[in-house]
Amino acid sequence: MQQSAKMPLVAVLNGPNLNMLGLRQPEVYGRATLDDVEALCAETAERLGLAIDFRQTNGEGELISWVHEFRGHAGGIIINPAGYSHTSVALLDALMAVELPVIEVHISNIHKREEFRHHSYVSRMATGVICGLGIRGYALALTAMADLLEDAG
Ligand code: CA2
């Protein structure tokens, strides 16, 4: 499907170290690379009639600036905040300020892992959270976001 002005835009934002996916710790995160995640998102978005802007950064400030950039510009944000999930009040504040539906994704089941990963600041404002389903969590998040945007008219 060709991107058109009618397709709602969804930002798919990825936090620190996700550029390492598939290169290390396959027992935790699987063998797919971030390029594979982007291809899965592109394929899924096309099927759902969504446009996506897929990005990854290792910087907290850059991630926050991207969130601001999408205010009034995107229909929703899907975010894997990675390590910043567990540490960043600033990212939570930015997500609260943009007033967009947010779906938080984690590849691993953060509740099965170390205690410090059980709490996510972002979850406090997210419409929904998907974790533990591997990279298919991103496809599920896009499907849920398409429904939310449709419901919102
Ligand atoms: O499970 C997830 O998606 C996480 O958001 C991934 C983060 C982790 O800090 C969160 O607790 C859960 C880590 C990002 C990826 O880090 C890698 C490090 C080495 C090799 C591959 C990935």
Boltz pocket constraint, residues with backbone or C-beta under 6 A from the ligand:
constraints:
  - pocket:
      binder: B
      contacts: [[A, 15], [A, 16], [A, 17], [A, 18], [A, 20], [A, 21], [A, 22], [A, 23], [A, 24], [A, 25], [A, 29], [A, 80], [A, 81], [A, 82], [A, 83], [A, 84], [A, 85], [A, 105], [A, 106], [A, 107], [A, 108], [A, 109], [A, 110], [A, 117]]
      max_distance: 6.0
